[in-house]
Amino acid sequence: MSATITTEQVQEKVFAALIAFGADPEVVTYDAGWGVLDVDSLDLVELAQVVEDEFGVEITSQDMQNLLTVGSVIELVVARAAA
């Protein structure tokens, strides 16, 4: 990555991916948890792949166990991209 990745860029991509997976756009928010979004473990694996493809940031299955909201994923991606 040549440029700094912003929170807004990551949020836009994560929100779009979740909506593509079938989450209701009305409930896709920064603070939303996976249950509210009706996102299952397979969707989370796909989300991790989207993030890696788009931003070059790996999210492991161990990470996903600790990431309980959309915002926590966004924050992790931004932090790892900056490292």
Backbone as CSV, one residue per row, in Angstrom:
resi,resn,N_x,N_y,N_z,CA_x,CA_y,CA_z,C_x,C_y,C_z
1,MET,0.842,-1.183,0.000,0.000,0.000,0.000,0.885,1.244,0.000
2,SER,0.623,2.132,-0.912,1.446,3.318,-1.003,0.903,4.459,-0.153
3,ALA,-0.395,4.524,0.026,-1.004,5.617,0.777,-1.532,5.101,2.115
4,THR,-1.751,6.039,3.013,-2.326,5.688,4.299,-3.780,5.257,4.110
5,ILE,-4.135,4.202,4.791,-5.515,3.718,4.740,-6.306,4.433,5.821
6,THR,-7.426,5.021,5.445,-8.230,5.767,6.406,-9.345,4.892,6.970
7,THR,-9.831,5.296,8.125,-10.958,4.619,8.745,-12.156,4.636,7.809
8,GLU,-12.354,5.755,7.115,-13.489,5.890,6.206,-13.403,4.898,5.055
9,GLN,-12.199,4.696,4.510,-12.026,3.740,3.413,-12.359,2.319,3.869
10,VAL,-11.847,1.962,5.030,-12.082,0.612,5.547,-13.562,0.438,5.862
11,GLN,-14.157,1.454,6.496,-15.576,1.371,6.854,-16.426,1.187,5.609
12,GLU,-16.145,1.938,4.573,-16.923,1.841,3.336,-16.844,0.423,2.759
13,LYS,-15.655,-0.153,2.725,-15.468,-1.493,2.152,-16.130,-2.562,3.021
14,VAL,-15.964,-2.458,4.346,-16.547,-3.447,5.260,-18.071,-3.377,5.211
15,PHE,-18.632,-2.171,5.265,-20.081,-2.018,5.180,-20.604,-2.627,3.879
16,ALA,-19.940,-2.315,2.747,-20.384,-2.824,1.449,-20.332,-4.354,1.417
17,ALA,-19.285,-4.931,1.985,-19.156,-6.390,2.008,-20.272,-7.015,2.835
18,LEU,-20.551,-6.441,3.992,-21.598,-6.991,4.855,-22.968,-6.917,4.182
19,ILE,-23.230,-5.832,3.508,-24.497,-5.686,2.781,-24.555,-6.706,1.640
20,ALA,-23.438,-6.919,0.962,-23.388,-7.919,-0.105,-23.635,-9.326,0.432
21,PHE,-23.238,-9.565,1.683,-23.460,-10.872,2.307,-24.911,-11.059,2.745
22,GLY,-25.708,-9.982,2.673,-27.122,-10.096,2.991,-27.579,-9.345,4.225
23,ALA,-26.668,-8.624,4.874,-27.062,-7.839,6.043,-27.953,-6.680,5.602
24,ASP,-28.927,-6.353,6.427,-29.835,-5.241,6.162,-29.047,-3.934,6.249
25,PRO,-29.018,-3.134,5.180,-28.259,-1.875,5.198,-28.654,-0.946,6.350
26,GLU,-29.895,-1.062,6.806,-30.379,-0.211,7.900,-29.676,-0.504,9.224
27,VAL,-29.183,-1.727,9.390,-28.565,-2.092,10.672,-27.045,-2.214,10.597
28,VAL,-26.473,-2.002,9.421,-25.018,-2.039,9.293,-24.471,-0.706,9.803
29,THR,-23.972,-0.740,11.035,-23.397,0.448,11.662,-22.061,0.079,12.285
30,TYR,-21.331,1.082,12.701,-20.020,0.894,13.328,-20.130,0.034,14.586
31,ASP,-21.193,0.225,15.364,-21.354,-0.471,16.642,-22.130,-1.781,16.553
32,ALA,-22.574,-2.152,15.355,-23.393,-3.359,15.201,-22.585,-4.622,15.480
33,GLY,-23.231,-5.550,16.183,-22.629,-6.858,16.431,-23.072,-7.839,15.359
34,TRP,-22.409,-8.973,15.312,-22.678,-9.951,14.250,-24.091,-10.521,14.327
35,GLY,-24.621,-10.723,15.523,-25.964,-11.265,15.665,-27.026,-10.364,15.060
36,VAL,-26.900,-9.076,15.288,-27.846,-8.095,14.738,-27.804,-8.110,13.211
37,LEU,-26.619,-8.343,12.677,-26.437,-8.326,11.224,-26.774,-9.664,10.570
38,ASP,-27.036,-10.674,11.391,-27.305,-12.024,10.892,-26.133,-12.518,10.052
39,VAL,-24.925,-12.288,10.573,-23.694,-12.693,9.916,-23.197,-13.957,10.607
40,ASP,-22.889,-14.976,9.800,-22.392,-16.218,10.385,-20.875,-16.333,10.216
41,SER,-20.313,-17.428,10.713,-18.863,-17.593,10.688,-18.313,-17.648,9.258
42,LEU,-19.080,-18.187,8.340,-18.642,-18.211,6.942,-18.552,-16.799,6.369
43,ASP,-19.515,-15.961,6.719,-19.472,-14.563,6.281,-18.246,-13.855,6.848
44,LEU,-17.896,-14.181,8.090,-16.725,-13.545,8.709,-15.435,-13.969,8.017
45,VAL,-15.373,-15.215,7.594,-14.206,-15.684,6.835,-14.125,-14.917,5.507
46,GLU,-15.263,-14.754,4.863,-15.295,-13.990,3.604,-14.908,-12.534,3.837
47,LEU,-15.381,-11.956,4.940,-15.031,-10.576,5.260,-13.520,-10.448,5.459
48,ALA,-12.923,-11.401,6.152,-11.471,-11.384,6.351,-10.752,-11.437,5.012
49,GLN,-11.274,-12.210,4.073,-10.661,-12.309,2.743,-10.792,-10.996,1.974
50,VAL,-11.951,-10.358,2.071,-12.163,-9.061,1.418,-11.151,-8.043,1.941
51,VAL,-10.984,-8.014,3.261,-10.055,-7.068,3.897,-8.624,-7.335,3.438
52,GLU,-8.249,-8.615,3.390,-6.888,-8.948,2.968,-6.660,-8.574,1.502
53,ASP,-7.633,-8.877,0.644,-7.504,-8.542,-0.769,-7.439,-7.041,-1.000
54,GLU,-8.249,-6.303,-0.278,-8.359,-4.862,-0.493,-7.237,-4.064,0.168
55,PHE,-6.874,-4.450,1.408,-5.948,-3.630,2.188,-4.642,-4.340,2.549
56,GLY,-4.527,-5.620,2.218,-3.306,-6.355,2.536,-3.138,-6.643,4.014
57,VAL,-4.246,-6.652,4.748,-4.220,-6.893,6.193,-4.852,-8.248,6.469
58,GLU,-4.106,-9.113,7.149,-4.625,-10.439,7.475,-5.382,-10.401,8.796
59,ILE,-6.576,-10.973,8.788,-7.352,-11.162,10.009,-7.479,-12.668,10.201
60,THR,-6.920,-13.156,11.284,-6.923,-14.598,11.536,-8.229,-15.026,12.200
61,SER,-8.444,-16.331,12.254,-9.637,-16.838,12.936,-9.572,-16.498,14.426
62,GLN,-8.368,-16.477,14.984,-8.198,-16.073,16.393,-8.632,-14.611,16.579
63,ASP,-8.246,-13.754,15.647,-8.673,-12.347,15.694,-10.188,-12.266,15.687
64,MET,-10.817,-13.015,14.789,-12.268,-12.941,14.627,-13.016,-13.332,15.895
65,GLN,-12.433,-14.217,16.697,-13.079,-14.604,17.955,-13.169,-13.422,18.913
66,ASN,-12.249,-12.472,18.768,-12.208,-11.318,19.666,-12.871,-10.071,19.078
67,LEU,-13.221,-10.119,17.805,-13.828,-8.970,17.144,-15.341,-9.148,17.155
68,LEU,-15.999,-8.386,17.998,-17.426,-8.597,18.227,-18.333,-7.596,17.523
69,THR,-17.743,-6.539,16.975,-18.539,-5.529,16.280,-17.883,-5.159,14.950
70,VAL,-18.643,-4.499,14.115,-18.123,-4.003,12.846,-16.968,-3.039,13.109
71,GLY,-17.149,-2.166,14.080,-16.117,-1.176,14.406,-14.810,-1.809,14.848
72,SER,-14.894,-2.922,15.569,-13.659,-3.567,16.033,-12.856,-4.109,14.851
73,VAL,-13.535,-4.581,13.818,-12.839,-5.033,12.608,-12.184,-3.839,11.916
74,ILE,-12.926,-2.757,11.773,-12.417,-1.560,11.109,-11.177,-1.042,11.850
75,GLU,-11.245,-0.958,13.173,-10.119,-0.459,13.960,-8.889,-1.355,13.805
76,LEU,-9.088,-2.673,13.799,-7.973,-3.608,13.641,-7.312,-3.434,12.292
77,VAL,-8.113,-3.316,11.242,-7.560,-3.161,9.896,-6.746,-1.877,9.790
78,VAL,-7.278,-0.780,10.284,-6.581,0.499,10.227,-5.267,0.435,11.019
79,ALA,-5.318,-0.165,12.200,-4.117,-0.270,13.048,-3.056,-1.130,12.378
80,ARG,-3.443,-2.253,11.818,-2.458,-3.149,11.181,-1.927,-2.563,9.892
81,ALA,-2.750,-1.817,9.170,-2.301,-1.200,7.927,-1.258,-0.115,8.201
82,ALA,-1.390,0.538,9.356,-0.474,1.616,9.719,0.851,1.079,10.269
83,ALA,0.846,-0.182,10.693,2.048,-0.760,11.335,3.145,-1.036,10.330
